[in-house]
Amino acid sequence: MCHHVTPCPDPTSEARDLAAVVSSHPEQGWSLLCNGVVLFDDDGELLPDGQAVGDHHVWLAPELVQA
């Protein structure tokens, strides 16, 4: 999908959410990335194959994150 000089990370990569945004919908809470991943504002992801991925980031200051 990606046609950039430096290709975006593959949707199966752990760095997949670093791909370029091709369509942003902040009013709805999601963005479509160049690699086909839908990234949600809560850091959840929907992969091109339909698999849902929850927030997988390691927060450096967990006491600041409300559960």
Sequence and secondary structure as in RCSB ss.txt:
>XXXX:A:sequence
MCHHVTPCPDPTSEARDLAAVVSSHPEQGWSLLCNGVVLFDDDGELLPDGQAVGDHHVWLAPELVQA
>XXXX:A:secstr
   SSS    TTSTTGGGS EEEEETTTTEEEETTS EEETTS EE TTS EE      S GGGS  
